[in-house]
Amino acid sequence: MTQYLLSVYQPDGPIPEPEVLARIGRDLDAVNNDLRAAGAWVFSNGLLPPSSSTVLRPSGGDVLVTDGPFAEGKEHLGGFTIVEAPDLDAALEWGRRVALASTLPVEVRPFAG
């Protein structure tokens, strides 16, 4: 089985209303429960906003530490799920379900090795 990263990208801007987030949370819980029942779930979690990040950049034998996101953009990585799947088609099906539950774009990528 290959492990796949399902990256969920969310737009910068205001957070959806609580009732919308509650529905999304329930839908994601259902997908995660199905992943666990199928033995495909490895790990998943959401991330805090990009403003909470710290970037470490090698520079001349040292490491420069800066606040904020690595790259500016209109979308950011909002969370991720790692699944085990027999092939890309199976991983894409899980990604499709996460996209529908989260209402956000999902990138599916296999791990190296």
C-alpha positions as CSV (number, residue, x, y, z in Angstrom):
1,M,0.0,0.0,0.0
2,T,1.2,3.5,-0.8
3,Q,0.6,6.5,1.4
4,Y,-0.9,9.6,-0.1
5,L,-1.1,13.1,1.2
6,L,-4.5,14.8,0.7
7,S,-3.8,18.5,1.0
8,V,-6.8,20.7,1.7
9,Y,-6.4,24.3,0.4
10,Q,-8.6,27.1,1.8
11,P,-8.9,30.7,0.6
12,D,-7.6,33.5,2.7
13,G,-10.3,35.7,4.2
14,P,-13.1,35.4,6.7
15,I,-13.9,32.1,8.4
16,P,-17.3,30.7,7.5
17,E,-20.3,31.1,9.8
18,P,-20.4,28.6,12.8
19,E,-23.4,26.7,11.3
20,V,-21.4,26.2,8.1
21,L,-18.3,25.0,10.0
22,A,-20.4,22.7,12.1
23,R,-21.8,21.0,8.9
24,I,-18.4,20.7,7.4
25,G,-17.0,19.3,10.6
26,R,-19.7,16.6,10.7
27,D,-19.1,15.7,7.1
28,L,-15.3,15.5,7.6
29,D,-15.9,13.3,10.7
30,A,-18.0,10.9,8.6
31,V,-15.3,10.6,6.0
32,N,-12.6,10.1,8.6
33,N,-14.7,7.4,10.3
34,D,-15.1,5.7,6.9
35,L,-11.3,6.0,6.3
36,R,-10.7,4.3,9.7
37,A,-13.2,1.6,9.1
38,A,-11.6,0.8,5.7
39,G,-8.1,0.7,7.3
40,A,-7.0,3.6,5.1
41,W,-6.6,6.4,7.7
42,V,-3.1,7.2,8.8
43,F,-3.4,10.8,10.2
44,S,-5.4,14.0,9.6
45,N,-5.7,17.4,11.1
46,G,-6.4,21.1,10.4
47,L,-3.8,23.8,10.6
48,L,-3.9,27.2,12.3
49,P,-3.8,30.3,9.9
50,P,-0.6,31.0,8.0
51,S,0.0,34.0,10.3
52,S,0.8,31.6,13.1
53,S,3.7,30.0,11.1
54,T,7.4,30.5,11.5
55,V,9.8,30.1,8.6
56,L,13.3,28.7,9.0
57,R,15.6,29.6,6.1
58,P,19.2,28.4,5.8
59,S,21.6,31.4,5.1
60,G,25.4,31.3,5.1
61,G,25.7,28.3,7.5
62,D,23.1,29.7,9.8
63,V,19.3,29.7,9.9
64,L,17.3,32.8,9.6
65,V,14.0,32.7,11.6
66,T,11.1,34.8,10.4
67,D,7.4,35.1,11.3
68,G,4.6,34.5,8.8
69,P,3.9,32.3,5.9
70,F,6.7,31.1,3.5
71,A,4.8,32.3,0.5
72,E,2.1,35.0,0.0
73,G,-0.9,33.7,-1.8
74,K,-4.7,33.8,-2.0
75,E,-4.9,30.2,-0.7
76,H,-3.1,28.3,2.0
77,L,-2.7,24.8,3.3
78,G,-5.6,24.5,5.7
79,G,-5.2,20.9,6.7
80,F,-4.3,17.5,5.4
81,T,-5.1,13.8,5.6
82,I,-2.6,10.9,5.0
83,V,-4.2,7.8,3.7
84,E,-3.0,4.3,2.7
85,A,-4.4,3.2,-0.6
86,P,-3.7,0.3,-3.1
87,D,-3.4,2.8,-6.0
88,L,-3.9,6.3,-7.2
89,D,-7.6,5.7,-8.1
90,A,-8.4,4.7,-4.6
91,A,-6.5,7.7,-3.2
92,L,-8.4,10.0,-5.6
93,E,-11.7,8.6,-4.4
94,W,-10.8,9.4,-0.8
95,G,-9.6,12.9,-2.0
96,R,-13.0,13.3,-3.8
97,R,-14.8,12.6,-0.6
98,V,-12.6,15.0,1.5
99,A,-13.2,17.7,-1.2
100,L,-17.0,17.3,-1.0
101,A,-17.0,17.2,2.8
102,S,-14.7,20.2,3.2
103,T,-16.1,22.1,0.2
104,L,-12.5,23.0,-0.6
105,P,-9.9,22.0,-3.3
106,V,-7.8,18.9,-2.4
107,E,-4.5,17.9,-3.9
108,V,-3.7,14.2,-3.9
109,R,0.0,13.3,-4.0
110,P,1.9,10.0,-3.3
111,F,4.7,10.0,-0.8
112,A,8.2,9.1,-2.3
113,G,9.6,5.7,-1.5
